[in-house]
């Protein structure tokens, strides 16, 4: 499934493409990049994000998300546990 996650985007993405892919604002995308939450390349003054790094970020961000609603998506329910806690509270 990870191969299909951002299939409509190029292998090397701009910050604008990252913000579109994540459905966040441009400033939020820059914040994630500047905090090194999303690994990236600097080529001169340009920032480029390999698609694999974006997929890696999304996969790792799942573990820091708040508890999904039991009525949410079927993927969320697969890992649903009664003893679930956010990563920063374990």
C-alpha positions as CSV (number, residue, x, y, z in Angstrom):
1,X,0.0,0.0,0.0
2,X,2.8,2.4,0.8
3,X,3.9,2.3,-2.9
4,X,0.5,3.7,-3.9
5,X,0.3,6.4,-1.1
6,X,1.5,9.3,-3.2
7,X,1.6,7.7,-6.7
8,X,0.3,10.9,-8.4
9,X,3.3,12.9,-7.2
10,X,6.9,12.8,-8.6
11,X,9.7,10.9,-6.9
12,X,11.3,14.2,-5.8
13,X,8.8,16.8,-4.5
14,X,8.8,20.5,-3.9
15,X,7.5,22.0,-0.6
16,X,4.3,23.0,-2.4
17,X,3.7,19.4,-3.6
18,X,4.4,18.2,0.0
19,X,1.8,20.6,1.4
20,X,-0.7,19.5,-1.3
21,X,0.0,15.8,-0.6
22,X,-0.5,16.2,3.1
23,X,-3.4,18.7,2.7
24,X,-1.7,21.2,4.9
25,X,-0.6,24.8,4.4
26,X,2.8,25.7,2.9
27,X,4.0,27.2,6.2
28,X,3.1,23.9,8.0
29,X,5.1,22.0,5.4
30,X,8.1,24.3,5.9
31,X,7.8,23.8,9.7
32,X,7.9,20.0,9.3
33,X,10.9,20.3,7.0
34,X,12.8,22.8,9.1
35,X,12.2,20.8,12.2
36,X,13.6,17.7,10.3
37,X,10.4,15.8,10.9
38,X,10.4,15.2,7.1
39,X,13.8,14.3,5.7
40,X,14.7,16.4,2.7
41,X,17.5,17.6,0.4
42,X,18.8,21.1,0.1
43,X,20.1,21.9,-3.4
44,X,21.4,25.5,-3.3
45,X,18.5,27.4,-1.9
46,X,15.9,24.8,-3.1
47,X,14.3,22.2,-0.8
48,X,13.3,18.9,-2.3
49,X,11.7,16.0,-0.6
50,X,12.1,12.4,-1.9
51,X,8.7,10.7,-2.0
52,X,10.1,7.9,0.1
53,X,10.9,10.4,2.9
54,X,7.3,11.7,2.8
55,X,6.0,8.1,3.0
56,X,8.4,7.5,5.9
57,X,7.1,10.6,7.7
58,X,3.5,9.5,7.3
59,X,4.2,6.0,8.6
60,X,6.1,7.3,11.6
61,X,3.5,10.0,12.3
62,X,0.8,7.4,12.8
63,X,2.4,6.4,16.1
64,X,2.2,9.9,17.5
65,X,-1.4,10.5,16.4
66,X,-4.2,10.7,18.9
67,X,-6.4,7.6,19.5
68,X,-8.5,7.0,16.4
69,X,-12.3,7.0,16.8
70,X,-13.7,3.5,16.9
71,X,-16.2,4.5,14.2
72,X,-13.3,5.7,12.0
73,X,-11.6,4.0,9.0
74,X,-11.2,0.3,8.8
75,X,-7.4,0.6,8.9
76,X,-7.6,2.3,12.3
77,X,-9.7,-0.4,13.7
78,X,-7.3,-3.2,12.8
79,X,-4.8,-2.0,15.4
80,X,-7.3,-0.8,18.0
81,X,-6.5,-1.9,21.5
82,X,-8.1,-1.1,24.8
83,X,-4.8,-0.2,26.4
84,X,-3.8,2.3,23.7
85,X,-2.0,5.5,24.7
86,X,-0.3,8.2,22.6
87,X,3.4,7.6,22.1
88,X,4.4,10.5,24.3
89,X,2.4,9.1,27.3
90,X,3.7,5.5,27.4
